[in-house]
Amino acid sequence: MDGCWPVRDVLAYLAGSWRVGRTVRDLTSGDEGRFEGTTVFGPLEEGGLLHHESGTFTWRGVPRPAERTLRFLPGPTPGTADVRFADGRPFHDLDLTTGRHVARHPCAADLYRGEFTVRDADHWRTVWRVGGPAKDLLLTTDYVRGTD
């Protein structure tokens, strides 16, 4: 599954339920955590998708409930998305028409660099590298389309 799978419409592709597995590595300390859960992309009244992720994050052997919400709005060109935090602040753009996309998001003095890769109709991956004075992390997330 090394190739990229082009997606004509990112919102149509993402809609529905996905199983999620994420590793979080602190590159400074060597600590590694794991998130297991689901992400549901459901319709928003104003168009686009509401992304709601929930599950369990285990860090240093301690499991905790974890969740986050994002808004995937129609992007500036057909088939793309404008990803925003739950409160409406901009996060990043998303264009998977080639099956691969790189996004950047400055957060205070740290920089988030995300690489999105679509493997096929039911599998995609994100790899976020977070670097700066406050963080040195690598987050790798695999998504597998749910069966509901």
Buried (B, 14 or more C-beta within 10 A) or exposed (E): EEEBBEBEBBBEBBBBEBBBBBEBBBEEEEEEBBBBBBBBBEEBEEEBBBBBBBBEBBBEEEEEEBEEEBBBBBBEEEBBBBBBEEEEEEBBBBBBBEBBBEBEBEEEEBBBBBBBBBBEEEBBBBBBBBBBEEBBBBBBBBBEBBEE
